[in-house]
Amino acid sequence: MKDLFDKYYTDLFLDKRLFAGLGLCVSLFLFTFFLPWLGDLPYICFGVLVLLIFIDLGLLFRGKGVFLRRDLPERLSNGDENELHIYVENFFGFPVTIGIIDEIPFQFQKRDLWFKSNLKTREQQTITYKLRPTKRGEYVFGQTRLYVRSPIGLLSRRFNFGKEHTIPVYPSFLQLRKYELLAISNRLTEIGIKKIRRIGHSMEFDQVKTYVQGDDYRTVNWKATARKGELMVNSFVDEKAQHIYCIIDKSRTMKMPFEGLSLMDYAINASLVLSNVALLKDDKAGLITLSEKIGSIVPADRRPGQLGKIMEVLYKEKTQYLESNIESLNLAVRRVIKQRSLLVFFTNYESMSALHRQLPFLKHIAKFHLLLIVFFENTEVKSMSETPAQDVEGIYIKTIAEKFVYEKRLMVKELSKHGILCMLTAPDKLTINVVNRYLAIKAQQKI
């Protein structure tokens, strides 16, 4: 009984044409009081409408109906446009008009996701749409509702497909694939990766080989040449197995939003790409997270599963609300990292006083490792400082904005004065700038 109720009542909806027809019948009944010559016309119209309703009802509940399948990926990429597909096929013996509502996760805050189309008999269609998540975590997709209307169009029948499905949202692995594909095709310059001129020779010896035209004559190995009787040269390769650590600050300063993503999510996406680039360069990639205490530590390695391990750790990280404890970071670095390494510290400073509180510990870390501090420009404040003032209030706002922008530049000078590498960047250019800086450091043999 319940199934019949659900089939013929719960999933049946009245359409606009039916209300228009009922409105016409009511109007005709009213006009008969003033226009007696209409006679039985209202009753005939109402009878025709009732007959069409039953015909429409019979059409909608006849045959196999329609088929729908929603294809969801195993995981979504945070901060990227992820494609989702809905496949639908018409098994009715007549063309239909369809409307599709996909119950997407509440995190997207979309209440108007409605797809409308027309399907001929036995026609198939694939509907593609994109979703851009801005937070990591689990996203729950509900059912897909399909509304079918026959050519008569008085009633609509609803079909429910699928069930609740939970999909995790990971750090931006789509960005990771994009960098890999462009690197394979040697087109990294298209997205801003610069070609860095290598200074001198790297120190890692590869082999002694026969001289060919174009080899640097300064690498001639005279002893091997004398023994072999022909000109021999030493060949070198880029230094490998250098340790690259990404350190991510999870404190409240990294919760600031930019285009939907927090600064911490930008740092996480950049860390994932940088770790992958380091592994492709045969370096060892590692990870440290911290807030008021040390969070996760992934020792630097270059085993096949290292990138997956880093991604799993980054997926679970959440922003904290206390200030980061750089003293505990200093102790963790001394305890975990035993050789000179490149430490890329993603953080954010909004005032000189915040920097000065951490500066003694940063200087101590920089004594034993190559420390690169990456912090963020406040793009809104910068745009305010560049906007011409129109009135007294505008002058005041512009002056304050210029003060904040100038203070950021002072922080860069303060860090450079103490021999600490630093980079001030906009969040949307973070990944490109960090990868370029890493390649420059490798080429200059600073590690």
Secondary structure in CASP SS format (residue, H / E / C, confidence):
PFRMAT SS
TARGET T0000
AUTHOR 0000-0000-0000
METHOD secondary structure of the structure
MODEL  1
M C 1.00
K H 1.00
D H 1.00
L H 1.00
F H 1.00
D H 1.00
K H 1.00
Y H 1.00
Y H 1.00
T H 1.00
D C 1.00
L E 1.00
F E 1.00
L E 1.00
D C 1.00
K H 1.00
R H 1.00
L H 1.00
F H 1.00
A H 1.00
G H 1.00
L H 1.00
G H 1.00
L H 1.00
C H 1.00
V H 1.00
S H 1.00
L H 1.00
F H 1.00
L H 1.00
F H 1.00
T C 1.00
F C 1.00
F C 1.00
L C 1.00
P H 1.00
W H 1.00
L H 1.00
G C 1.00
D C 1.00
L H 1.00
P H 1.00
Y H 1.00
I H 1.00
C H 1.00
F H 1.00
G H 1.00
V H 1.00
L H 1.00
V H 1.00
L H 1.00
L H 1.00
I H 1.00
F H 1.00
I H 1.00
D H 1.00
L H 1.00
G H 1.00
L H 1.00
L H 1.00
F C 1.00
R C 1.00
G C 1.00
K C 1.00
G C 1.00
V E 1.00
F E 1.00
L E 1.00
R E 1.00
R E 1.00
D E 1.00
L C 1.00
P C 1.00
E C 1.00
R C 1.00
L E 1.00
S E 1.00
N C 1.00
G C 1.00
D C 1.00
E C 1.00
N E 1.00
E E 1.00
L E 1.00
H E 1.00
I E 1.00
Y E 1.00
V E 1.00
E E 1.00
N E 1.00
F C 1.00
F C 1.00
G C 1.00
F C 1.00
P C 1.00
V E 1.00
T E 1.00
I E 1.00
G E 1.00
I E 1.00
I E 1.00
D E 1.00
E C 1.00
I C 1.00
P C 1.00
F H 1.00
Q H 1.00
F H 1.00
Q C 1.00
K C 1.00
R C 1.00
D C 1.00
L C 1.00
W E 1.00
F E 1.00
K E 1.00
S E 1.00
N E 1.00
L E 1.00
K C 1.00
T C 1.00
R C 1.00
E C 1.00
Q E 1.00
Q E 1.00
T E 1.00
I E 1.00
T E 1.00
Y E 1.00
K E 1.00
L E 1.00
R C 1.00
P C 1.00
T C 1.00
K C 1.00
R C 1.00
G E 1.00
E E 1.00
Y E 1.00
V E 1.00
F E 1.00
G C 1.00
Q C 1.00
T E 1.00
R E 1.00
L E 1.00
Y E 1.00
V E 1.00
R E 1.00
S C 1.00
P C 1.00
I C 1.00
G C 1.00
L C 1.00
L E 1.00
S E 1.00
R E 1.00
R E 1.00
F E 1.00
N E 1.00
F E 1.00
G C 1.00
K C 1.00
E C 1.00
H E 1.00
T E 1.00
I E 1.00
P E 1.00
V E 1.00
Y E 1.00
P C 1.00
S C 1.00
F H 1.00
L H 1.00
Q H 1.00
L H 1.00
R H 1.00
K H 1.00
Y H 1.00
E H 1.00
L H 1.00
L H 1.00
A H 1.00
I H 1.00
S C 1.00
N C 1.00
R C 1.00
L H 1.00
T H 1.00
E H 1.00
I H 1.00
G C 1.00
I C 1.00
K C 1.00
K C 1.00
I C 1.00
R C 1.00
R C 1.00
I C 1.00
G C 1.00
H C 1.00
S C 1.00
M C 1.00
E E 1.00
F E 1.00
D E 1.00
Q E 1.00
V E 1.00
K E 1.00
T E 1.00
Y C 1.00
V C 1.00
Q C 1.00
G C 1.00
D C 1.00
D C 1.00
Y H 1.00
R H 1.00
T H 1.00
V E 1.00
N C 1.00
W H 1.00
K H 1.00
A H 1.00
T H 1.00
A H 1.00
R H 1.00
K H 1.00
G C 1.00
E C 1.00
L C 1.00
M E 1.00
V E 1.00
N E 1.00
S E 1.00
F E 1.00
V E 1.00
D C 1.00
E C 1.00
K C 1.00
A C 1.00
Q C 1.00
H E 1.00
I E 1.00
Y E 1.00
C E 1.00
I E 1.00
I E 1.00
D E 1.00
K C 1.00
S C 1.00
R H 1.00
T H 1.00
M H 1.00
K H 1.00
M C 1.00
P E 1.00
F E 1.00
E C 1.00
G C 1.00
L E 1.00
S E 1.00
L H 1.00
M H 1.00
D H 1.00
Y H 1.00
A H 1.00
I H 1.00
N H 1.00
A H 1.00
S H 1.00
L H 1.00
V H 1.00
L H 1.00
S H 1.00
N H 1.00
V H 1.00
A H 1.00
L H 1.00
L H 1.00
K C 1.00
D C 1.00
D C 1.00
K E 1.00
A E 1.00
G E 1.00
L E 1.00
I E 1.00
T E 1.00
L E 1.00
S C 1.00
E C 1.00
K C 1.00
I E 1.00
G E 1.00
S E 1.00
I E 1.00
V E 1.00
P E 1.00
A E 1.00
D E 1.00
R C 1.00
R C 1.00
P C 1.00
G C 1.00
Q H 1.00
L H 1.00
G H 1.00
K H 1.00
I H 1.00
M H 1.00
E H 1.00
V H 1.00
L H 1.00
Y H 1.00
K H 1.00
E C 1.00
K C 1.00
T C 1.00
Q C 1.00
Y C 1.00
L C 1.00
E C 1.00
S C 1.00
N C 1.00
I H 1.00
E H 1.00
S H 1.00
L H 1.00
N H 1.00
L H 1.00
A H 1.00
V H 1.00
R H 1.00
R H 1.00
V H 1.00
I C 1.00
K C 1.00
Q C 1.00
R C 1.00
S C 1.00
L E 1.00
L E 1.00
V E 1.00
F E 1.00
F E 1.00
T C 1.00
N C 1.00
Y C 1.00
E C 1.00
S C 1.00
M H 1.00
S H 1.00
A H 1.00
L H 1.00
H H 1.00
R H 1.00
Q H 1.00
L H 1.00
P H 1.00
F H 1.00
L H 1.00
K H 1.00
H H 1.00
I H 1.00
A H 1.00
K H 1.00
F H 1.00
H C 1.00
L E 1.00
L E 1.00
L E 1.00
I E 1.00
V E 1.00
F E 1.00
F E 1.00
E C 1.00
N C 1.00
T H 1.00
E H 1.00
V H 1.00
K H 1.00
S H 1.00
M H 1.00
S H 1.00
E H 1.00
T C 1.00
P C 1.00
A C 1.00
Q C 1.00
D C 1.00
V H 1.00
E H 1.00
G H 1.00
I H 1.00
Y H 1.00
I H 1.00
K H 1.00
T H 1.00
I H 1.00
A H 1.00
E H 1.00
K H 1.00
F H 1.00
V H 1.00
Y H 1.00
E H 1.00
K H 1.00
R H 1.00
L H 1.00
M H 1.00
V H 1.00
K H 1.00
E H 1.00
L H 1.00
S H 1.00
K H 1.00
H C 1.00
G C 1.00
I C 1.00
L E 1.00
C E 1.00
M E 1.00
L E 1.00
T E 1.00
A C 1.00
P H 1.00
D H 1.00
K H 1.00
L H 1.00
T H 1.00
I H 1.00
N H 1.00
V H 1.00
V H 1.00
N H 1.00
R H 1.00
Y H 1.00
L H 1.00
A H 1.00
I H 1.00
K H 1.00
A H 1.00
Q C 1.00
Q C 1.00
K C 1.00
I C 1.00
END
